[in-house]
């Protein structure tokens, strides 16, 4: 089993490529790979509850995020500094996450067999 690390640093809504990126992570997990996901930078906005992208004609990605645990993607991280810079707390997120400082996340990335960023 490989450790595959996915980094999302852009908001999910407004960009179909980001949603496809999550689909790739789900496929990797379906093939028994250990998938770790990191939301940093503006990517943390993707986790916020009560978003209404349908109002501007976009698909809501919250169901995709809620499906992560169904695919055994339980290692979902948020960079603490990104949350702090944006004034967010983990209670505002649609799923449970592990909040970690940047330095700790860099160490985890170094142990990954593959690293993908979008």
C-alpha positions in Angstrom: 0.0 0.0 0.0 1.3 3.4 -1.0 0.8 6.7 0.9 -0.6 9.2 -1.5 -0.8 12.8 -0.3 -3.3 15.2 -1.9 -3.0 19.0 -1.3 -5.8 21.3 -2.0 -5.0 25.0 -1.8 -7.8 26.4 -3.9 -11.5 26.7 -3.1 -13.6 23.9 -4.5 -16.4 26.0 -5.8 -16.0 27.7 -9.1 -13.4 25.3 -10.5 -14.5 21.9 -11.8 -10.8 20.8 -11.9 -10.6 20.9 -8.1 -13.7 18.7 -7.8 -12.1 16.3 -10.2 -9.0 16.3 -8.1 -11.0 15.0 -5.1 -12.5 12.3 -7.5 -8.9 11.2 -8.2 -8.3 10.9 -4.4 -11.5 8.8 -4.0 -10.4 6.5 -6.9 -7.0 6.0 -5.3 -8.6 5.1 -2.0 -10.9 2.7 -3.8 -7.8 0.8 -5.0 -6.6 0.3 -1.5 -4.1 3.1 -1.3 -3.7 5.2 1.8 -4.9 8.6 1.0 -4.0 11.7 3.0 -5.6 15.0 2.2 -4.4 18.5 3.2 -6.4 21.7 2.9 -4.3 24.8 3.1 -4.4 28.3 1.8 -7.7 29.2 0.2 -8.5 25.5 0.1 -9.7 25.7 3.6 -12.8 27.5 2.3 -13.9 24.3 0.7 -14.6 22.8 4.1 -17.1 25.5 5.3 -20.6 24.5 6.2 -23.7 26.0 4.6 -22.3 27.0 1.3 -24.8 27.6 -1.5 -22.9 27.3 -4.8 -26.1 26.2 -6.5 -27.2 29.9 -6.3 -24.5 30.7 -8.9 -25.0 27.5 -10.9 -22.3 25.4 -9.4 -22.3 21.9 -7.9 -22.1 21.6 -4.1 -19.0 19.7 -3.2 -20.0 19.0 0.4 -21.4 15.5 -0.4 -18.0 14.7 -2.0 -16.2 15.7 1.2 -18.7 13.7 3.4 -17.9 10.7 1.2 -14.2 10.7 2.2 -14.8 8.6 5.2 -16.8 6.1 3.2 -13.7 5.6 1.1 -11.6 5.2 4.2 -10.0 8.6 3.8 -9.7 9.4 7.4 -6.4 11.4 7.3 -7.8 14.8 6.5 -5.6 17.7 7.6 -6.0 21.5 7.7 -3.0 23.7 8.1 -3.4 25.6 11.3 -1.8 28.8 9.9 -4.2 28.9 7.0 -7.2 28.7 9.4 -5.8 31.3 11.6 -5.1 33.7 8.7 -8.7 33.4 7.5 -10.3 33.6 11.0 -11.8 30.1 10.8 -12.3 27.3 13.3 -12.8 23.6 12.8 -16.3 23.9 14.1 -17.2 25.7 10.9 -16.3 22.7 8.7 -18.6 20.2 7.1 -16.3 17.3 8.1 -14.0 16.5 11.0 -10.3 17.4 10.3 -7.0 17.2 12.0 -5.6 20.7 12.5 -1.8 20.7 12.3 0.9 23.3 12.1 2.8 23.8 8.8 6.0 22.2 10.1 4.3 19.0 11.1 2.5 18.7 7.8 5.8 19.2 5.9 7.2 16.2 7.8 4.2 14.1 6.9 4.6 15.1 3.2 8.2 13.9 3.2 7.0 10.3 4.2 4.5 10.2 1.3 5.2 7.8 -1.7 3.4 10.3 -4.0 2.4 13.9 -3.6 -0.2 15.6 -5.7 -1.1 19.3 -5.5 -3.9 21.3 -7.1 
